[in-house]
């Protein structure tokens, strides 16, 4: 299913303002701030302007009955839209890494950068300066590799092959390779990427010819995807799984070599004081 | 959807596992080990409700270096997963990794694999990490509760629904299951408590005396026997109690971390 590009129409602006107005109406003076951030990767495959992006609702530190407030906030955004609800003093939690389901990790990976540098204040105090960036984004690269190794093989590769959804598998793996590239770029502090330019930026940064050739081969599979007869689509899907594994394997190697001489645990996050 | 009128028994589950092992026979030499975890390993299967197959296969590293060998192996794994689907039991695919990745088993899952009380080796040797948990995995494990919690908070939207459709009730039960299955594990990781699924709530209660463990029991009962579809109040109550639990846990954890080492130091140690 196609997702709607966020700047396509006035719909996005109108819908976002509608959410903002509902939040203000329901939460009123319990709100410290409402932020919206754009995201380069759609969180889910559904046709909605907010597929690219999400909301951060920040409550006053002293807010009472926060459970009611959180429930009210969630009732104001469309289902599947990303929404983070925090007190102001808990803003640092946005930047913590998480080992959780694939789509959530993919969305969270760039979250602090996008909120801080591309986010907009829809209501209340501008808290973007208070968003702390991960001091060691290499950890996010490592985490993405682990999440792929654990969740993706079972929940995507095996599941879609069993279901015979070969075209979808190739599309999902292409997207996951881009997520992997994006996480590898994050390890070098490079966060400002788009779906269109992530592969080019990755190849500039990671010059291993094997990585390059895997991606080229995968690109050829993608070009033919959707136009193959059933038996060839099946073969293509298995080939895609193989290319994905070799890509993942090379990236483990890249991570290992890039860690030499680095302190993984430099830097820290702290709550607002 | 399970077939109507079929009464599944524990032996259906055991037969499915036997068939699974039989299906792996063509690649037996490439399977380093296979481990069963989850309800079947804990001997608390709920026939027709528990899903298959909580198993982890470790494949020889050479498999992912040789295209033909990899493709042959993958075909066998897909056939095995397809046969599990044909049992009619609730299923999800099993997990697999390669030997060289054993050192990258995430800490959040090691507590499944390292406990004899909650797992059972099906094939091969002990599959846990050779060199202990990697520092990176530990770091992420210690912070995962905080953002994982945000996914569970989505249940809050249903408090504003004046009626609940079948799919919505399904989503609520899924959300409750996520909290019930994963929250204690994530809490233990924040507090660096090493405890398996059977013991984690007891250990958490020791560390956090104010933890309302009875809510976990209520969630379990509700999952086992959900309220009638028209009993909106009961559905709202369990959601509200779950959200309140999440918030209490969140605050208790922040407080505990703050007590022990100071929050800033804790986050610093988490590598961020």
Interface residues (C-beta under 8 A of the other chain):
Chain A: X66 X67 X70 X71 X72 X73 X74 X75 X77 X79 X83 X84 X85 X90 X92 X93 X94 X95 X96 X97 X98 X99 X100 X101 X104 X108 X134 X135 X136 X139 X142 X143 X145 X146 X149 X150 X153 X154 X155 X157 X158 X159 X161 X162 X238 X241 X242 X245 X246 X249 X252 X264 X265 X267 X268 X269 X270 X271
Chain B: X64 X65 X67 X70 X71 X74 X75 X77 X78 X81 X82 X85 X92 X93 X94 X95 X96 X97 X101 X104 X106 X108 X109 X135 X136 X137 X139 X140 X141 X143 X144 X146 X147 X148 X150 X151 X153 X154 X155 X156 X157 X159 X160 X239 X240 X243 X244 X247 X254 X263 X264 X265 X267 X268 X269 X270 X271 X272
